[in-house]
Amino acid sequence: MVKSVKVYFYDLGVRNGIIQNFAPLHLRSDAGALWESFCIVERLKLLRNRQQFVNQYFWRTYDQKEIDYLEEADGVLAGYEFKWNPAAKVKEPTDFLQAYPGSQVERIDRSNYWRFLL
């Protein structure tokens, strides 16, 4: 499998400028991608400000099962799935949890994001 790279912009306005899309969020087809970018970039800023150093990963299997964002600290993996729509369903990542015993995966959406970013 080829390693994938995800790119996040510290300034989502720059991202929007590159793709030339400044439409209101409710009219955008990339609201989920914007939400994921926002959450991850703000998390990186929080960690840097707190001087917390974690390893950061993206996890995907050959059959395209994935975890949006992983942090590893002191040998413990914490996974995060980002959903713009709080009603969107998320399948339990059993493959990931079996492969990495003791890890956890948390859903981050508009109802609980503040715990992830504060």
NUDRENTOR-911113 format. One record per atom (N, C-alpha, C): atom name; x, y, z; residue number from 1. Coordinates in steps of 0.2 Angstrom, whole numbers, always signed. Example, Ala and Ser with C-alpha at 12.3 -4.5 7.8 and 13.67 -1.06 7.14 Angstrom:
REM NUDRENTOR-911113
REC   atom      xx      yy      zz     n
REC      N     +66     -28     +39     1
REC     CA     +62     -22     +39     1
REC      C     +66     -16     +39     1
REC      N     +64     -11     +35     2
REC     CA     +68      -5     +36     2
REC      C     +64      +0     +39     2
REM end
This chain:
REM NUDRENTOR-911113
REC   atom      xx      yy      zz     n
REC      N      +4      -6      +0     1
REC     CA      +0      +0      +0     1
REC      C      +4      +6      +0     1
REC      N      +3     +11      -4     2
REC     CA      +6     +17      -4     2
REC      C      +4     +22      +2     2
REC      N      +9     +25      +5     3
REC     CA      +8     +29     +10     3
REC      C      +4     +36      +7     3
REC      N      -1     +37     +11     4
REC     CA      -5     +43      +9     4
REC      C      -3     +49     +13     4
REC      N      -3     +55     +10     5
REC     CA      -2     +61     +14     5
REC      C      -8     +65     +14     5
REC      N     -10     +68     +20     6
REC     CA     -16     +73     +20     6
REC      C     -13     +79     +21     6
REC      N     -15     +85     +18     7
REC     CA     -13     +91     +19     7
REC      C     -18     +95     +22     7
REC      N     -16     +99     +28     8
REC     CA     -21    +103     +31     8
REC      C     -18    +110     +31     8
REC      N     -22    +115     +30     9
REC     CA     -20    +122     +30     9
REC      C     -22    +125     +37     9
REC      N     -17    +129     +40    10
REC     CA     -18    +133     +46    10
REC      C     -23    +138     +45    10
REC      N     -24    +141     +39    11
REC     CA     -29    +146     +37    11
REC      C     -33    +143     +32    11
REC      N     -40    +141     +34    12
REC     CA     -44    +138     +29    12
REC      C     -46    +143     +24    12
REC      N     -46    +149     +25    13
REC     CA     -47    +154     +20    13
REC      C     -42    +154     +14    13
REC      N     -36    +152     +15    14
REC     CA     -31    +150     +10    14
REC      C     -33    +144      +6    14
REC      N     -36    +139     +10    15
REC     CA     -38    +133      +6    15
REC      C     -44    +135      +2    15
REC      N     -49    +139      +4    16
REC     CA     -54    +141      +0    16
REC      C     -52    +145      -6    16
REC      N     -47    +149      -5    17
REC     CA     -45    +153     -10    17
REC      C     -42    +149     -16    17
REC      N     -38    +144     -14    18
REC     CA     -35    +139     -19    18
REC      C     -40    +136     -23    18
REC      N     -45    +133     -20    19
REC     CA     -50    +130     -23    19
REC      C     -56    +134     -26    19
REC      N     -55    +141     -24    20
REC     CA     -60    +146     -27    20
REC      C     -67    +145     -25    20
REC      N     -68    +143     -18    21
REC     CA     -75    +142     -16    21
REC      C     -76    +145      -9    21
REC      N     -80    +151     -10    22
REC     CA     -81    +155      -4    22
REC      C     -89    +154      -2    22
REC      N     -92    +149      -5    23
REC     CA     -99    +149      -4    23
REC      C    -101    +148      +4    23
REC      N    -107    +149      +6    24
REC     CA    -109    +148     +13    24
REC      C    -109    +140     +14    24
REC      N    -107    +139     +20    25
REC     CA    -106    +132     +22    25
REC      C    -112    +127     +20    25
REC      N    -118    +130     +21    26
REC     CA    -124    +125     +20    26
REC      C    -124    +124     +12    26
REC      N    -121    +127      +8    27
REC     CA    -121    +126      +1    27
REC      C    -115    +122      -2    27
REC      N    -111    +120      +2    28
REC     CA    -104    +117      +0    28
REC      C    -105    +110      +0    28
REC      N    -101    +107      -4    29
REC     CA    -101     +99      -5    29
REC      C     -95     +97      +0    29
REC      N     -91    +102      +2    30
REC     CA     -85    +100      +5    30
REC      C     -85    +102     +13    30
REC      N     -91    +102     +15    31
REC     CA     -92    +104     +22    31
REC      C     -89     +99     +27    31
REC      N     -89     +93     +26    32
REC     CA     -86     +88     +30    32
REC      C     -78     +88     +30    32
REC      N     -75     +90     +24    33
REC     CA     -68     +91     +23    33
REC      C     -66     +97     +27    33
REC      N     -70    +102     +27    34
REC     CA     -68    +108     +30    34
REC      C     -69    +107     +38    34
REC      N     -74    +103     +40    35
REC     CA     -74    +102     +47    35
REC      C     -68     +98     +50    35
REC      N     -66     +93     +46    36
REC     CA     -61     +89     +48    36
REC      C     -54     +93     +48    36
REC      N     -53     +97     +43    37
REC     CA     -47    +102     +43    37
REC      C     -47    +106     +49    37
REC      N     -53    +110     +50    38
REC     CA     -54    +114     +56    38
REC      C     -52    +111     +62    38
REC      N     -55    +105     +63    39
REC     CA     -54    +101     +70    39
REC      C     -46    +100     +71    39
REC      N     -43     +97     +65    40
REC     CA     -36     +95     +66    40
REC      C     -32    +100     +67    40
REC      N     -33    +106     +63    41
REC     CA     -28    +111     +63    41
REC      C     -29    +115     +70    41
REC      N     -35    +116     +73    42
REC     CA     -36    +119     +79    42
REC      C     -33    +114     +85    42
REC      N     -33    +108     +84    43
REC     CA     -30    +103     +89    43
REC      C     -22    +104     +88    43
REC      N     -20    +104     +82    44
REC     CA     -12    +105     +82    44
REC      C     -10    +112     +85    44
REC      N     -14    +117     +85    45
REC     CA     -12    +123     +88    45
REC      C     -13    +122     +96    45
REC      N     -18    +119     +98    46
REC     CA     -19    +118    +105    46
REC      C     -13    +114    +108    46
REC      N     -11    +109    +105    47
REC     CA      -6    +105    +107    47
REC      C      +1    +109    +107    47
REC      N      +2    +112    +102    48
REC     CA      +8    +117    +102    48
REC      C      +8    +122    +107    48
REC      N      +3    +125    +108    49
REC     CA      +2    +130    +114    49
REC      C      +3    +127    +121    49
REC      N      +1    +121    +122    50
REC     CA      +2    +117    +128    50
REC      C      +9    +114    +128    50
REC      N     +12    +114    +123    51
REC     CA     +19    +111    +123    51
REC      C     +18    +103    +124    51
REC      N     +13    +100    +121    52
REC     CA     +12     +93    +122    52
REC      C     +14     +90    +115    52
REC      N     +18     +85    +115    53
REC     CA     +21     +82    +109    53
REC      C     +18     +75    +108    53
REC      N     +14     +74    +103    54
REC     CA     +11     +68    +101    54
REC      C     +13     +66     +94    54
REC      N     +13     +60     +93    55
REC     CA     +14     +57     +86    55
REC      C      +7     +57     +83    55
REC      N      +7     +59     +77    56
REC     CA      +1     +60     +73    56
REC      C      +0     +56     +67    56
REC      N      -5     +52     +66    57
REC     CA      -6     +48     +61    57
REC      C     -13     +48     +58    57
REC      N     -13     +45     +52    58
REC     CA     -19     +44     +48    58
REC      C     -19     +36     +47    58
REC      N     -25     +33     +48    59
REC     CA     -25     +25     +47    59
REC      C     -30     +23     +42    59
REC      N     -27     +19     +38    60
REC     CA     -32     +16     +33    60
REC      C     -30      +9     +31    60
REC      N     -35      +5     +30    61
REC     CA     -33      -2     +28    61
REC      C     -33      -3     +20    61
REC      N     -31      -9     +18    62
REC     CA     -32     -10     +10    62
REC      C     -39      -9      +8    62
REC      N     -44     -11     +12    63
REC     CA     -51     -11     +10    63
REC      C     -54      -4     +12    63
REC      N     -50      +1     +13    64
REC     CA     -52      +8     +13    64
REC      C     -56      +9     +20    64
REC      N     -55      +5     +25    65
REC     CA     -57      +7     +32    65
REC      C     -52     +12     +34    65
REC      N     -55     +17     +38    66
REC     CA     -50     +22     +40    66
REC      C     -52     +26     +47    66
REC      N     -47     +29     +50    67
REC     CA     -48     +33     +56    67
REC      C     -45     +40     +53    67
REC      N     -49     +45     +54    68
REC     CA     -47     +52     +52    68
REC      C     -41     +54     +55    68
REC      N     -40     +53     +61    69
REC     CA     -34     +56     +64    69
REC      C     -32     +52     +71    69
REC      N     -26     +51     +71    70
REC     CA     -23     +47     +77    70
REC      C     -18     +51     +81    70
REC      N     -18     +51     +87    71
REC     CA     -13     +53     +92    71
REC      C     -10     +48     +96    71
REC      N      -3     +47     +96    72
REC     CA      +0     +42    +100    72
REC      C      +4     +46    +105    72
REC      N      +3     +45    +112    73
REC     CA      +7     +47    +117    73
REC      C      +8     +42    +122    73
REC      N     +14     +41    +124    74
REC     CA     +16     +36    +129    74
REC      C     +13     +29    +128    74
REC      N     +14     +28    +121    75
REC     CA     +12     +21    +119    75
REC      C      +4     +20    +118    75
REC      N      +0     +25    +119    76
REC     CA      -7     +24    +119    76
REC      C     -10     +28    +113    76
REC      N     -14     +24    +109    77
REC     CA     -17     +27    +103    77
REC      C     -24     +30    +104    77
REC      N     -25     +36    +102    78
REC     CA     -32     +39    +103    78
REC      C     -34     +41     +96    78
REC      N     -39     +38     +93    79
REC     CA     -42     +39     +87    79
REC      C     -48     +44     +87    79
REC      N     -49     +48     +81    80
REC     CA     -54     +53     +81    80
REC      C     -57     +52     +74    80
REC      N     -64     +52     +74    81
REC     CA     -68     +52     +68    81
REC      C     -72     +59     +68    81
REC      N     -71     +63     +63    82
REC     CA     -74     +69     +62    82
REC      C     -80     +69     +58    82
REC      N     -86     +71     +60    83
REC     CA     -92     +71     +57    83
REC      C     -95     +78     +57    83
REC      N     -97     +82     +52    84
REC     CA    -100     +88     +52    84
REC      C    -107     +87     +54    84
REC      N    -110     +82     +52    85
REC     CA    -117     +81     +53    85
REC      C    -118     +76     +60    85
REC      N    -120     +79     +65    86
REC     CA    -121     +75     +71    86
REC      C    -125     +69     +70    86
REC      N    -129     +69     +66    87
REC     CA    -134     +63     +64    87
REC      C    -130     +57     +60    87
REC      N    -125     +59     +57    88
REC     CA    -121     +54     +53    88
REC      C    -119     +48     +57    88
REC      N    -120     +42     +54    89
REC     CA    -118     +36     +57    89
REC      C    -111     +35     +56    89
REC      N    -108     +32     +61    90
REC     CA    -101     +30     +61    90
REC      C    -101     +22     +63    90
REC      N     -98     +18     +59    91
REC     CA     -97     +11     +60    91
REC      C     -91     +10     +66    91
REC      N     -92      +6     +70    92
REC     CA     -87      +4     +75    92
REC      C     -81      +2     +72    92
REC      N     -75      +5     +73    93
REC     CA     -69      +3     +69    93
REC      C     -66      -4     +73    93
REC      N     -69      -9     +72    94
REC     CA     -67     -15     +75    94
REC      C     -60     -18     +73    94
REC      N     -59     -17     +67    95
REC     CA     -52     -19     +64    95
REC      C     -47     -15     +68    95
REC      N     -48      -9     +68    96
REC     CA     -43      -4     +72    96
REC      C     -42      -6     +79    96
REC      N     -48      -7     +82    97
REC     CA     -48      -8     +90    97
REC      C     -45     -15     +91    97
REC      N     -46     -20     +87    98
REC     CA     -43     -27     +88    98
REC      C     -35     -26     +86    98
REC      N     -33     -23     +81    99
REC     CA     -26     -22     +80    99
REC      C     -22     -18     +85    99
REC      N     -25     -14     +88   100
REC     CA     -22     -10     +93   100
REC      C     -26     -10    +100   100
REC      N     -25     -15    +104   101
REC     CA     -29     -16    +110   101
REC      C     -27     -10    +115   101
REC      N     -32      -8    +118   102
REC     CA     -31      -3    +123   102
REC      C     -32      +4    +120   102
REC      N     -32      +4    +113   103
REC     CA     -34     +11    +110   103
REC      C     -41     +13    +111   103
REC      N     -43     +19    +109   104
REC     CA     -49     +21    +109   104
REC      C     -51     +25    +103   104
REC      N     -57     +26    +100   105
REC     CA     -59     +30     +95   105
REC      C     -65     +34     +97   105
REC      N     -64     +41     +96   106
REC     CA     -70     +45     +98   106
REC      C     -72     +49     +92   106
REC      N     -79     +50     +92   107
REC     CA     -82     +54     +87   107
REC      C     -82     +61     +89   107
REC      N     -80     +65     +84   108
REC     CA     -80     +73     +86   108
REC      C     -85     +76     +81   108
REC      N     -90     +79     +83   109
REC     CA     -95     +83     +79   109
REC      C     -97     +89     +82   109
REC      N    -101     +93     +80   110
REC     CA    -103     +99     +82   110
REC      C    -106     +99     +89   110
REC      N    -108     +94     +92   111
REC     CA    -110     +94     +99   111
REC      C    -105     +93    +104   111
REC      N     -99     +90    +102   112
REC     CA     -94     +89    +107   112
REC      C     -87     +91    +105   112
REC      N     -86     +95    +100   113
REC     CA     -80     +97     +98   113
REC      C     -76    +101    +103   113
REC      N     -79    +105    +107   114
REC     CA     -76    +109    +112   114
REC      C     -71    +105    +117   114
REC      N     -73     +99    +118   115
REC     CA     -69     +95    +122   115
REC      C     -63     +93    +119   115
REC      N     -63     +92    +112   116
REC     CA     -57     +90    +109   116
REC      C     -52     +96    +108   116
REC      N     -55    +102    +108   117
REC     CA     -51    +108    +106   117
REC      C     -50    +113    +112   117
REC      N     -52    +111    +118   118
REC     CA     -51    +115    +124   118
REC      C     -47    +112    +129   118
REM end
